[in-house]
């Protein structure tokens, strides 16, 4: 149960009447003020609001001379349900006011907002002995309205309510009434409804209004998924995982989920839906090619089908390629995409005697057109007789040859470590049409169908071609630049608006290439767009397009209102809940999982290269070729040449430039540390050389302050020396999902005493930041039995203890090797922490 207090000023008239003062009301002013406050936030659903009930409230007071309703009306003659009691001069008051039955409408946690005034006992002449300044609120759960006659002692107390502001005679003279607002919440509720009761034990109160409500996360559409109105959970720290349903004409990409917090806020959006083929948002001027209408089958074999088709009726530009999507009938969730430059292809690798669905679409510089309708073709069956037939030997021989070639290609990929990259790698010559590329191969492994592969723009002889393959050309006249928001290596970064024909204007970020650039600079600048344009994920910064046909050359991306994550966190130090931080980390991990699935190694993952929008969604940004590291002010030259952001980089990448998704995982661990410490600089002011040395020796960053133990453990896992022992990004995502689903698992923080703060660096006396005495230190390492010996031999301070050697230990009589080890390694640990502010693994 929690409470919150608020104050509101309101006007009113004072008490009068005999020896027993009472708060009386001319309520027009007060009512005006109250009624103007009636609108409740959209995430609150009101179950009862005494201010809006037009007729009788049906509340019961007993004894009858206790609480009384003031029969006032407002300017519209609507009743104002104010109850007052003021028996401050009389002993032993026990006045109850019971509400009628209130349905909870399925909510298991409800909120009660009370507005009231309370008379200051000090201002009452002679009433001090008996006068109270509080009243009590109770509830009683019942499935129906029959429970009203239960005894007082069956009611459960919610709280004792005191006023933040009580009023005095003086206030009455000034016509200033101090209205208090208090909110309490109750839960979990298990029945269909409840009664409330207000107990007065001798105060002078006017209960001006009672509002009872529950909270919900209001229905919302996020990432093309509809999330329904969701009543918040029973527990005040509970997050409910809610699945979204894709809006019409969209399908699941990653299953959309969000989390409904107890406060009625949607947190941590995960996954998304995407428009079905043919329903993508299109420009009204029909710039993308029209759908292909005719697809024909040619030669059919047991494992392959030859397809040909006609160009779209309205290509609306030069067709750059065709995308062929296919899947086994009724198995749409698992599909493959291949590409072809020509209007024909042999689709192989199919199952015999199986029906496949094919859809084809064309792409121009304006993007993809809609998919064709579905075409259904069947592969031929395997004939047992035929397989025995000698005439089949050449086919078998061909298959074996193809198998050998494929194997050779796979091995070739493994050896070269390069990505599958269409015709340039020669793969397609082995079996496929030279002008096609298959999208479910990656790093020499056959990937799950449907997973796309990153194509290194370096593999294009003409980098301009790569840009136009992956990025849409935007006319400069569609862009309005508003203000400069940052500085990139190649020029200013601005915010502005993009208005594409037939689309609504929306905010964008615009990176510009400064005048006087060299051809290499232009290539490198646009290289980022060629990479970014290949990605489509809610946690990867989205490329809108490029301007290359006029100057300045620009890259246009979605606008991220909160800018880069490191600056944002520093500005908002300590402002977020752990769940919000974990939500940010989950987003980054999900984006990185996507990149590693695509075969893209980021190499410069750091909080400064993450952007965050107004919904606190984090997106990975800053993609580039070699220049990524050159433009990063954190990157330093290594002995082997090349620039590397040392503090974020895995040891094997520093030592021998082994950059892999596993080295990205190391950097991800550093990003976790940056996020949880609100933008602290990793390894503080240590030099790069010291960082390299310390990490090599096995030391790691200590846990940030107030860090959940589960998160710190995950950081340490990411910083495993052996890169194969580090978790993969999909494992990190699942782990964070688990924590989000079960927020109580985040309550265990890294033990404050074992946490080593960087402040230790500034404290020269050994252990002064951790142990106050030698005894405390020895107790902590379970060696308390030696305290006396240490003290007697002059090791009475931690400074003195710092000088102890193994020889000294023996001399002191610590003869057990295990104990010697324990004491010496603890000392060693503390010394290194002092020097580095880090913890050893
Ligand atoms: P970059 O050259 O990508 O490092 O961008 C320089 C700075 O511009 C970043 O640190 C951000 O503050 C800002 N910025 C870049 N892209 C965006 C964006 N899409 N939305 C908002 N701010 C951005």
Boltz pocket constraint, residues with backbone or C-beta under 6 A from the ligand:
constraints:
  - pocket:
      binder: B
      contacts: [[A, 485], [A, 486], [A, 487], [A, 488], [A, 489], [A, 493], [A, 509], [A, 541], [A, 557], [A, 558], [A, 559], [A, 560], [A, 561], [A, 563], [A, 564], [A, 608], [A, 611], [A, 621], [A, 622]]
      max_distance: 6.0
